[in-house]
Amino acid sequence: MMVVKLFGVVRLQTGVSCFESDAENLRELLENIPGLTKKEAKDLIVLVNGKSVGRNYRFQDGDEVALLAPAGGG
């Protein structure tokens, strides 16, 4: 089981600041974020235990996942 924390726009879109998940890998997690479409989820910045990971990352018990929307502007 891992803790998933949402920040910024992602938190506003979902109305959730954190939740627990038992997803086995990052792809599975991103397909099941409450309140987000798969397209929105695929563009997120993902940090696991404070480090960037690839889309094939397999979670370990106790991982802490942070989800952030990419910054934009101009």
PDB file with one MODEL, atoms N, CA, C and O in Angstrom:
MODEL        1
ATOM      1  N   MET A   1       0.854  -1.173   0.000  1.00  0.00           N
ATOM      2  CA  MET A   1       0.000   0.000   0.000  1.00  0.00           C
ATOM      3  C   MET A   1       0.895   1.228   0.000  1.00  0.00           C
ATOM      4  O   MET A   1       1.943   1.249   0.646  1.00  0.00           O
ATOM      5  N   MET A   2       0.473   2.245  -0.727  1.00  0.00           N
ATOM      6  CA  MET A   2       1.233   3.493  -0.780  1.00  0.00           C
ATOM      7  C   MET A   2       0.301   4.660  -0.549  1.00  0.00           C
ATOM      8  O   MET A   2      -0.918   4.540  -0.675  1.00  0.00           O
ATOM      9  N   VAL A   3       0.892   5.786  -0.209  1.00  0.00           N
ATOM     10  CA  VAL A   3       0.151   7.023  -0.034  1.00  0.00           C
ATOM     11  C   VAL A   3       0.385   7.883  -1.272  1.00  0.00           C
ATOM     12  O   VAL A   3       1.525   8.067  -1.700  1.00  0.00           O
ATOM     13  N   VAL A   4      -0.690   8.406  -1.842  1.00  0.00           N
ATOM     14  CA  VAL A   4      -0.612   9.260  -3.022  1.00  0.00           C
ATOM     15  C   VAL A   4      -1.066  10.654  -2.606  1.00  0.00           C
ATOM     16  O   VAL A   4      -2.189  10.834  -2.134  1.00  0.00           O
ATOM     17  N   LYS A   5      -0.185  11.645  -2.786  1.00  0.00           N
ATOM     18  CA  LYS A   5      -0.502  13.025  -2.428  1.00  0.00           C
ATOM     19  C   LYS A   5      -0.649  13.839  -3.701  1.00  0.00           C
ATOM     20  O   LYS A   5       0.150  13.707  -4.628  1.00  0.00           O
ATOM     21  N   LEU A   6      -1.668  14.677  -3.743  1.00  0.00           N
ATOM     22  CA  LEU A   6      -1.941  15.506  -4.916  1.00  0.00           C
ATOM     23  C   LEU A   6      -1.679  16.967  -4.567  1.00  0.00           C
ATOM     24  O   LEU A   6      -1.997  17.423  -3.469  1.00  0.00           O
ATOM     25  N   PHE A   7      -1.092  17.692  -5.520  1.00  0.00           N
ATOM     26  CA  PHE A   7      -0.721  19.075  -5.280  1.00  0.00           C
ATOM     27  C   PHE A   7      -1.238  19.976  -6.395  1.00  0.00           C
ATOM     28  O   PHE A   7      -1.465  19.523  -7.517  1.00  0.00           O
ATOM     29  N   GLY A   8      -1.422  21.252  -6.077  1.00  0.00           N
ATOM     30  CA  GLY A   8      -1.766  22.277  -7.058  1.00  0.00           C
ATOM     31  C   GLY A   8      -3.068  22.020  -7.776  1.00  0.00           C
ATOM     32  O   GLY A   8      -4.080  21.681  -7.163  1.00  0.00           O
ATOM     33  N   VAL A   9      -3.028  22.187  -9.090  1.00  0.00           N
ATOM     34  CA  VAL A   9      -4.224  22.063  -9.932  1.00  0.00           C
ATOM     35  C   VAL A   9      -4.830  20.667  -9.815  1.00  0.00           C
ATOM     36  O   VAL A   9      -6.052  20.521  -9.853  1.00  0.00           O
ATOM     37  N   VAL A  10      -4.007  19.659  -9.676  1.00  0.00           N
ATOM     38  CA  VAL A  10      -4.515  18.280  -9.566  1.00  0.00           C
ATOM     39  C   VAL A  10      -5.394  18.153  -8.329  1.00  0.00           C
ATOM     40  O   VAL A  10      -6.448  17.519  -8.367  1.00  0.00           O
ATOM     41  N   ARG A  11      -4.952  18.760  -7.237  1.00  0.00           N
ATOM     42  CA  ARG A  11      -5.745  18.719  -6.005  1.00  0.00           C
ATOM     43  C   ARG A  11      -7.072  19.440  -6.219  1.00  0.00           C
ATOM     44  O   ARG A  11      -8.115  18.969  -5.765  1.00  0.00           O
ATOM     45  N   LEU A  12      -7.036  20.575  -6.905  1.00  0.00           N
ATOM     46  CA  LEU A  12      -8.264  21.330  -7.162  1.00  0.00           C
ATOM     47  C   LEU A  12      -9.212  20.561  -8.078  1.00  0.00           C
ATOM     48  O   LEU A  12     -10.423  20.562  -7.855  1.00  0.00           O
ATOM     49  N   GLN A  13      -8.674  19.906  -9.106  1.00  0.00           N
ATOM     50  CA  GLN A  13      -9.505  19.156 -10.051  1.00  0.00           C
ATOM     51  C   GLN A  13     -10.202  17.978  -9.385  1.00  0.00           C
ATOM     52  O   GLN A  13     -11.372  17.710  -9.658  1.00  0.00           O
ATOM     53  N   THR A  14      -9.493  17.282  -8.522  1.00  0.00           N
ATOM     54  CA  THR A  14     -10.030  16.066  -7.923  1.00  0.00           C
ATOM     55  C   THR A  14     -10.791  16.325  -6.632  1.00  0.00           C
ATOM     56  O   THR A  14     -11.666  15.545  -6.256  1.00  0.00           O
ATOM     57  N   GLY A  15     -10.459  17.418  -5.953  1.00  0.00           N
ATOM     58  CA  GLY A  15     -11.060  17.687  -4.651  1.00  0.00           C
ATOM     59  C   GLY A  15     -10.505  16.796  -3.554  1.00  0.00           C
ATOM     60  O   GLY A  15     -11.096  16.674  -2.481  1.00  0.00           O
ATOM     61  N   VAL A  16      -9.357  16.171  -3.834  1.00  0.00           N
ATOM     62  CA  VAL A  16      -8.734  15.238  -2.889  1.00  0.00           C
ATOM     63  C   VAL A  16      -7.287  15.660  -2.664  1.00  0.00           C
ATOM     64  O   VAL A  16      -6.583  15.992  -3.618  1.00  0.00           O
ATOM     65  N   SER A  17      -6.840  15.651  -1.416  1.00  0.00           N
ATOM     66  CA  SER A  17      -5.443  16.004  -1.148  1.00  0.00           C
ATOM     67  C   SER A  17      -4.553  14.765  -1.080  1.00  0.00           C
ATOM     68  O   SER A  17      -3.365  14.843  -1.395  1.00  0.00           O
ATOM     69  N   CYS A  18      -5.109  13.627  -0.676  1.00  0.00           N
ATOM     70  CA  CYS A  18      -4.335  12.383  -0.673  1.00  0.00           C
ATOM     71  C   CYS A  18      -5.278  11.192  -0.601  1.00  0.00           C
ATOM     72  O   CYS A  18      -6.436  11.309  -0.200  1.00  0.00           O
ATOM     73  N   PHE A  19      -4.746  10.044  -1.003  1.00  0.00           N
ATOM     74  CA  PHE A  19      -5.487   8.789  -0.894  1.00  0.00           C
ATOM     75  C   PHE A  19      -4.484   7.645  -0.859  1.00  0.00           C
ATOM     76  O   PHE A  19      -3.314   7.825  -1.193  1.00  0.00           O
ATOM     77  N   GLU A  20      -4.944   6.476  -0.455  1.00  0.00           N
ATOM     78  CA  GLU A  20      -4.101   5.288  -0.451  1.00  0.00           C
ATOM     79  C   GLU A  20      -4.431   4.441  -1.668  1.00  0.00           C
ATOM     80  O   GLU A  20      -5.569   4.416  -2.136  1.00  0.00           O
ATOM     81  N   SER A  21      -3.419   3.751  -2.172  1.00  0.00           N
ATOM     82  CA  SER A  21      -3.623   2.905  -3.349  1.00  0.00           C
ATOM     83  C   SER A  21      -2.808   1.625  -3.200  1.00  0.00           C
ATOM     84  O   SER A  21      -1.755   1.611  -2.562  1.00  0.00           O
ATOM     85  N   ASP A  22      -3.310   0.567  -3.793  1.00  0.00           N
ATOM     86  CA  ASP A  22      -2.560  -0.685  -3.835  1.00  0.00           C
ATOM     87  C   ASP A  22      -2.200  -1.040  -5.275  1.00  0.00           C
ATOM     88  O   ASP A  22      -1.999  -2.209  -5.602  1.00  0.00           O
ATOM     89  N   ALA A  23      -2.118  -0.013  -6.139  1.00  0.00           N
ATOM     90  CA  ALA A  23      -1.710  -0.230  -7.533  1.00  0.00           C
ATOM     91  C   ALA A  23      -0.321  -0.873  -7.548  1.00  0.00           C
ATOM     92  O   ALA A  23       0.524  -0.563  -6.709  1.00  0.00           O
ATOM     93  N   GLU A  24      -0.101  -1.757  -8.496  1.00  0.00           N
ATOM     94  CA  GLU A  24       1.189  -2.436  -8.591  1.00  0.00           C
ATOM     95  C   GLU A  24       2.235  -1.606  -9.313  1.00  0.00           C
ATOM     96  O   GLU A  24       3.427  -1.702  -9.020  1.00  0.00           O
ATOM     97  N   ASN A  25       1.778  -0.781 -10.270  1.00  0.00           N
ATOM     98  CA  ASN A  25       2.744   0.011 -11.035  1.00  0.00           C
ATOM     99  C   ASN A  25       2.149   1.376 -11.362  1.00  0.00           C
ATOM    100  O   ASN A  25       0.970   1.633 -11.119  1.00  0.00           O
ATOM    101  N   LEU A  26       2.981   2.234 -11.912  1.00  0.00           N
ATOM    102  CA  LEU A  26       2.584   3.606 -12.175  1.00  0.00           C
ATOM    103  C   LEU A  26       1.452   3.688 -13.195  1.00  0.00           C
ATOM    104  O   LEU A  26       0.540   4.501 -13.046  1.00  0.00           O
ATOM    105  N   ARG A  27       1.506   2.869 -14.211  1.00  0.00           N
ATOM    106  CA  ARG A  27       0.436   2.885 -15.215  1.00  0.00           C
ATOM    107  C   ARG A  27      -0.921   2.584 -14.589  1.00  0.00           C
ATOM    108  O   ARG A  27      -1.912   3.255 -14.880  1.00  0.00           O
ATOM    109  N   GLU A  28      -0.956   1.580 -13.737  1.00  0.00           N
ATOM    110  CA  GLU A  28      -2.212   1.217 -13.067  1.00  0.00           C
ATOM    111  C   GLU A  28      -2.707   2.371 -12.189  1.00  0.00           C
ATOM    112  O   GLU A  28      -3.902   2.665 -12.170  1.00  0.00           O
ATOM    113  N   LEU A  29      -1.813   3.010 -11.478  1.00  0.00           N
ATOM    114  CA  LEU A  29      -2.200   4.132 -10.630  1.00  0.00           C
ATOM    115  C   LEU A  29      -2.787   5.264 -11.465  1.00  0.00           C
ATOM    116  O   LEU A  29      -3.847   5.795 -11.134  1.00  0.00           O
ATOM    117  N   LEU A  30      -2.103   5.635 -12.550  1.00  0.00           N
ATOM    118  CA  LEU A  30      -2.542   6.764 -13.360  1.00  0.00           C
ATOM    119  C   LEU A  30      -3.884   6.512 -14.048  1.00  0.00           C
ATOM    120  O   LEU A  30      -4.594   7.461 -14.386  1.00  0.00           O
ATOM    121  N   GLU A  31      -4.231   5.260 -14.255  1.00  0.00           N
ATOM    122  CA  GLU A  31      -5.522   4.932 -14.866  1.00  0.00           C
ATOM    123  C   GLU A  31      -6.670   4.990 -13.867  1.00  0.00           C
ATOM    124  O   GLU A  31      -7.836   4.915 -14.256  1.00  0.00           O
ATOM    125  N   ASN A  32      -6.345   5.126 -12.573  1.00  0.00           N
ATOM    126  CA  ASN A  32      -7.383   5.049 -11.547  1.00  0.00           C
ATOM    127  C   ASN A  32      -7.341   6.196 -10.544  1.00  0.00           C
ATOM    128  O   ASN A  32      -7.602   5.994  -9.358  1.00  0.00           O
ATOM    129  N   ILE A  33      -7.018   7.383 -11.008  1.00  0.00           N
ATOM    130  CA  ILE A  33      -7.023   8.542 -10.118  1.00  0.00           C
ATOM    131  C   ILE A  33      -8.437   9.111 -10.107  1.00  0.00           C
ATOM    132  O   ILE A  33      -8.968   9.494 -11.150  1.00  0.00           O
ATOM    133  N   PRO A  34      -9.044   9.165  -8.921  1.00  0.00           N
ATOM    134  CA  PRO A  34     -10.429   9.645  -8.870  1.00  0.00           C
ATOM    135  C   PRO A  34     -10.544  11.081  -9.374  1.00  0.00           C
ATOM    136  O   PRO A  34      -9.796  11.959  -8.943  1.00  0.00           O
ATOM    137  N   GLY A  35     -11.479  11.314 -10.285  1.00  0.00           N
ATOM    138  CA  GLY A  35     -11.729  12.669 -10.768  1.00  0.00           C
ATOM    139  C   GLY A  35     -10.898  13.118 -11.950  1.00  0.00           C
ATOM    140  O   GLY A  35     -11.060  14.250 -12.406  1.00  0.00           O
ATOM    141  N   LEU A  36     -10.006  12.270 -12.471  1.00  0.00           N
ATOM    142  CA  LEU A  36      -9.192  12.643 -13.628  1.00  0.00           C
ATOM    143  C   LEU A  36      -9.413  11.663 -14.772  1.00  0.00           C
ATOM    144  O   LEU A  36      -9.596  10.466 -14.553  1.00  0.00           O
ATOM    145  N   THR A  37      -9.392  12.181 -15.987  1.00  0.00           N
ATOM    146  CA  THR A  37      -9.445  11.304 -17.151  1.00  0.00           C
ATOM    147  C   THR A  37      -8.058  10.707 -17.371  1.00  0.00           C
ATOM    148  O   THR A  37      -7.077  11.195 -16.809  1.00  0.00           O
ATOM    149  N   LYS A  38      -7.970   9.672 -18.173  1.00  0.00           N
ATOM    150  CA  LYS A  38      -6.674   9.064 -18.481  1.00  0.00           C
ATOM    151  C   LYS A  38      -5.759  10.066 -19.175  1.00  0.00           C
ATOM    152  O   LYS A  38      -4.552  10.079 -18.932  1.00  0.00           O
ATOM    153  N   LYS A  39      -6.329  10.907 -20.040  1.00  0.00           N
ATOM    154  CA  LYS A  39      -5.526  11.913 -20.740  1.00  0.00           C
ATOM    155  C   LYS A  39      -4.929  12.919 -19.757  1.00  0.00           C
ATOM    156  O   LYS A  39      -3.749  13.256 -19.854  1.00  0.00           O
ATOM    157  N   GLU A  40      -5.730  13.393 -18.822  1.00  0.00           N
ATOM    158  CA  GLU A  40      -5.235  14.332 -17.808  1.00  0.00           C
ATOM    159  C   GLU A  40      -4.160  13.671 -16.947  1.00  0.00           C
ATOM    160  O   GLU A  40      -3.146  14.294 -16.630  1.00  0.00           O
ATOM    161  N   ALA A  41      -4.377  12.439 -16.578  1.00  0.00           N
ATOM    162  CA  ALA A  41      -3.449  11.728 -15.706  1.00  0.00           C
ATOM    163  C   ALA A  41      -2.110  11.458 -16.384  1.00  0.00           C
ATOM    164  O   ALA A  41      -1.071  11.481 -15.724  1.00  0.00           O
ATOM    165  N   LYS A  42      -2.120  11.203 -17.687  1.00  0.00           N
ATOM    166  CA  LYS A  42      -0.860  10.856 -18.358  1.00  0.00           C
ATOM    167  C   LYS A  42       0.100  12.034 -18.436  1.00  0.00           C
ATOM    168  O   LYS A  42       1.301  11.833 -18.619  1.00  0.00           O
ATOM    169  N   ASP A  43      -0.398  13.251 -18.302  1.00  0.00           N
ATOM    170  CA  ASP A  43       0.456  14.434 -18.374  1.00  0.00           C
ATOM    171  C   ASP A  43       1.025  14.858 -17.022  1.00  0.00           C
ATOM    172  O   ASP A  43       1.776  15.831 -16.951  1.00  0.00           O
ATOM    173  N   LEU A  44       0.682  14.151 -15.958  1.00  0.00           N
ATOM    174  CA  LEU A  44       1.131  14.549 -14.623  1.00  0.00           C
ATOM    175  C   LEU A  44       2.626  14.304 -14.402  1.00  0.00           C
ATOM    176  O   LEU A  44       3.228  13.408 -14.994  1.00  0.00           O
ATOM    177  N   ILE A  45       3.187  15.113 -13.551  1.00  0.00           N
ATOM    178  CA  ILE A  45       4.550  14.882 -13.070  1.00  0.00           C
ATOM    179  C   ILE A  45       4.413  13.973 -11.855  1.00  0.00           C
ATOM    180  O   ILE A  45       3.618  14.244 -10.956  1.00  0.00           O
ATOM    181  N   VAL A  46       5.186  12.902 -11.832  1.00  0.00           N
ATOM    182  CA  VAL A  46       5.085  11.913 -10.762  1.00  0.00           C
ATOM    183  C   VAL A  46       6.424  11.790 -10.057  1.00  0.00           C
ATOM    184  O   VAL A  46       7.457  11.578 -10.691  1.00  0.00           O
ATOM    185  N   LEU A  47       6.393  11.925  -8.742  1.00  0.00           N
ATOM    186  CA  LEU A  47       7.580  11.705  -7.922  1.00  0.00           C
ATOM    187  C   LEU A  47       7.267  10.580  -6.946  1.00  0.00           C
ATOM    188  O   LEU A  47       6.202  10.566  -6.329  1.00  0.00           O
ATOM    189  N   VAL A  48       8.186   9.645  -6.808  1.00  0.00           N
ATOM    190  CA  VAL A  48       8.042   8.567  -5.836  1.00  0.00           C
ATOM    191  C   VAL A  48       9.183   8.708  -4.848  1.00  0.00           C
ATOM    192  O   VAL A  48      10.357   8.642  -5.215  1.00  0.00           O
ATOM    193  N   ASN A  49       8.824   8.902  -3.603  1.00  0.00           N
ATOM    194  CA  ASN A  49       9.805   9.136  -2.547  1.00  0.00           C
ATOM    195  C   ASN A  49      10.743  10.285  -2.916  1.00  0.00           C
ATOM    196  O   ASN A  49      11.941  10.247  -2.633  1.00  0.00           O
ATOM    197  N   GLY A  50      10.165  11.314  -3.557  1.00  0.00           N
ATOM    198  CA  GLY A  50      10.906  12.520  -3.896  1.00  0.00           C
ATOM    199  C   GLY A  50      11.724  12.458  -5.171  1.00  0.00           C
ATOM    200  O   GLY A  50      12.442  13.408  -5.486  1.00  0.00           O
ATOM    201  N   LYS A  51      11.633  11.350  -5.921  1.00  0.00           N
ATOM    202  CA  LYS A  51      12.426  11.200  -7.144  1.00  0.00           C
ATOM    203  C   LYS A  51      11.533  10.876  -8.331  1.00  0.00           C
ATOM    204  O   LYS A  51      10.520  10.188  -8.201  1.00  0.00           O
ATOM    205  N   SER A  52      11.929  11.386  -9.490  1.00  0.00           N
ATOM    206  CA  SER A  52      11.202  11.100 -10.721  1.00  0.00           C
ATOM    207  C   SER A  52      11.401   9.632 -11.102  1.00  0.00           C
ATOM    208  O   SER A  52      12.498   9.091 -10.968  1.00  0.00           O
ATOM    209  N   VAL A  53      10.330   8.995 -11.576  1.00  0.00           N
ATOM    210  CA  VAL A  53      10.412   7.587 -11.975  1.00  0.00           C
ATOM    211  C   VAL A  53       9.790   7.407 -13.351  1.00  0.00           C
ATOM    212  O   VAL A  53       9.003   8.243 -13.797  1.00  0.00           O
ATOM    213  N   GLY A  54      10.137   6.331 -14.016  1.00  0.00           N
ATOM    214  CA  GLY A  54       9.588   6.009 -15.327  1.00  0.00           C
ATOM    215  C   GLY A  54       8.193   5.430 -15.225  1.00  0.00           C
ATOM    216  O   GLY A  54       7.759   5.031 -14.145  1.00  0.00           O
ATOM    217  N   ARG A  55       7.493   5.383 -16.336  1.00  0.00           N
ATOM    218  CA  ARG A  55       6.109   4.897 -16.380  1.00  0.00           C
ATOM    219  C   ARG A  55       5.984   3.411 -16.039  1.00  0.00           C
ATOM    220  O   ARG A  55       4.888   2.951 -15.721  1.00  0.00           O
ATOM    221  N   ASN A  56       7.067   2.659 -16.096  1.00  0.00           N
ATOM    222  CA  ASN A  56       7.018   1.230 -15.768  1.00  0.00           C
ATOM    223  C   ASN A  56       7.422   0.939 -14.335  1.00  0.00           C
ATOM    224  O   ASN A  56       7.583  -0.223 -13.963  1.00  0.00           O
ATOM    225  N   TYR A  57       7.589   1.973 -13.525  1.00  0.00           N
ATOM    226  CA  TYR A  57       8.000   1.785 -12.126  1.00  0.00           C
ATOM    227  C   TYR A  57       7.000   0.895 -11.398  1.00  0.00           C
ATOM    228  O   TYR A  57       5.788   1.068 -11.532  1.00  0.00           O
ATOM    229  N   ARG A  58       7.517  -0.057 -10.626  1.00  0.00           N
ATOM    230  CA  ARG A  58       6.682  -0.947  -9.806  1.00  0.00           C
ATOM    231  C   ARG A  58       6.790  -0.495  -8.365  1.00  0.00           C
ATOM    232  O   ARG A  58       7.890  -0.378  -7.824  1.00  0.00           O
ATOM    233  N   PHE A  59       5.648  -0.240  -7.742  1.00  0.00           N
ATOM    234  CA  PHE A  59       5.618   0.282  -6.383  1.00  0.00           C
ATOM    235  C   PHE A  59       6.051  -0.737  -5.355  1.00  0.00           C
ATOM    236  O   PHE A  59       5.877  -1.944  -5.521  1.00  0.00           O
ATOM    237  N   GLN A  60       6.623  -0.207  -4.284  1.00  0.00           N
ATOM    238  CA  GLN A  60       6.980  -1.005  -3.128  1.00  0.00           C
ATOM    239  C   GLN A  60       6.112  -0.551  -1.961  1.00  0.00           C
ATOM    240  O   GLN A  60       5.698   0.608  -1.906  1.00  0.00           O
ATOM    241  N   ASP A  61       5.840  -1.443  -1.045  1.00  0.00           N
ATOM    242  CA  ASP A  61       5.022  -1.106   0.110  1.00  0.00           C
ATOM    243  C   ASP A  61       5.641   0.078   0.845  1.00  0.00           C
ATOM    244  O   ASP A  61       6.837   0.079   1.137  1.00  0.00           O
ATOM    245  N   GLY A  62       4.823   1.083   1.142  1.00  0.00           N
ATOM    246  CA  GLY A  62       5.296   2.258   1.871  1.00  0.00           C
ATOM    247  C   GLY A  62       5.762   3.407   1.005  1.00  0.00           C
ATOM    248  O   GLY A  62       6.140   4.453   1.532  1.00  0.00           O
ATOM    249  N   ASP A  63       5.749   3.244  -0.327  1.00  0.00           N
ATOM    250  CA  ASP A  63       6.139   4.347  -1.211  1.00  0.00           C
ATOM    251  C   ASP A  63       5.216   5.539  -0.983  1.00  0.00           C
ATOM    252  O   ASP A  63       4.036   5.374  -0.671  1.00  0.00           O
ATOM    253  N   GLU A  64       5.768   6.743  -1.144  1.00  0.00           N
ATOM    254  CA  GLU A  64       4.980   7.965  -1.108  1.00  0.00           C
ATOM    255  C   GLU A  64       5.036   8.594  -2.495  1.00  0.00           C
ATOM    256  O   GLU A  64       6.109   8.920  -3.002  1.00  0.00           O
ATOM    257  N   VAL A  65       3.870   8.759  -3.093  1.00  0.00           N
ATOM    258  CA  VAL A  65       3.774   9.257  -4.459  1.00  0.00           C
ATOM    259  C   VAL A  65       3.214  10.671  -4.441  1.00  0.00           C
ATOM    260  O   VAL A  65       2.209  10.937  -3.782  1.00  0.00           O
ATOM    261  N   ALA A  66       3.868  11.582  -5.168  1.00  0.00           N
ATOM    262  CA  ALA A  66       3.377  12.955  -5.312  1.00  0.00           C
ATOM    263  C   ALA A  66       2.991  13.161  -6.770  1.00  0.00           C
ATOM    264  O   ALA A  66       3.755  12.836  -7.678  1.00  0.00           O
ATOM    265  N   LEU A  67       1.798  13.703  -6.983  1.00  0.00           N
ATOM    266  CA  LEU A  67       1.295  13.987  -8.331  1.00  0.00           C
ATOM    267  C   LEU A  67       1.115  15.485  -8.489  1.00  0.00           C
ATOM    268  O   LEU A  67       0.443  16.125  -7.679  1.00  0.00           O
ATOM    269  N   LEU A  68       1.718  16.048  -9.535  1.00  0.00           N
ATOM    270  CA  LEU A  68       1.639  17.472  -9.807  1.00  0.00           C
ATOM    271  C   LEU A  68       1.345  17.700 -11.282  1.00  0.00           C
ATOM    272  O   LEU A  68       1.777  16.922 -12.133  1.00  0.00           O
ATOM    273  N   ALA A  69       0.616  18.756 -11.583  1.00  0.00           N
ATOM    274  CA  ALA A  69       0.405  19.129 -12.982  1.00  0.00           C
ATOM    275  C   ALA A  69       1.621  19.901 -13.450  1.00  0.00           C
ATOM    276  O   ALA A  69       2.215  20.648 -12.672  1.00  0.00           O
ATOM    277  N   PRO A  70       2.004  19.736 -14.707  1.00  0.00           N
ATOM    278  CA  PRO A  70       3.131  20.513 -15.230  1.00  0.00           C
ATOM    279  C   PRO A  70       2.795  22.005 -15.199  1.00  0.00           C
ATOM    280  O   PRO A  70       1.648  22.391 -15.420  1.00  0.00           O
ATOM    281  N   ALA A  71       3.785  22.829 -14.926  1.00  0.00           N
ATOM    282  CA  ALA A  71       3.577  24.273 -14.898  1.00  0.00           C
ATOM    283  C   ALA A  71       3.391  24.792 -16.307  1.00  0.00           C
ATOM    284  O   ALA A  71       4.020  24.308 -17.247  1.00  0.00           O
ATOM    285  N   GLY A  72       2.548  25.748 -16.442  1.00  0.00           N
ATOM    286  CA  GLY A  72       2.327  26.349 -17.756  1.00  0.00           C
ATOM    287  C   GLY A  72       2.219  27.848 -17.619  1.00  0.00           C
ATOM    288  O   GLY A  72       2.137  28.382 -16.513  1.00  0.00           O
ATOM    289  N   GLY A  73       2.219  28.491 -18.699  1.00  0.00           N
ATOM    290  CA  GLY A  73       2.069  29.943 -18.661  1.00  0.00           C
ATOM    291  C   GLY A  73       2.762  30.563 -19.854  1.00  0.00           C
ATOM    292  O   GLY A  73       3.293  29.877 -20.727  1.00  0.00           O
ATOM    293  N   GLY A  74       2.738  31.832 -19.860  1.00  0.00           N
ATOM    294  CA  GLY A  74       3.407  32.468 -20.978  1.00  0.00           C
ATOM    295  C   GLY A  74       3.115  33.929 -21.053  1.00  0.00           C
ATOM    296  O   GLY A  74       3.610  34.613 -21.949  1.00  0.00           O
TER     297      GLY A  74
ENDMDL
END
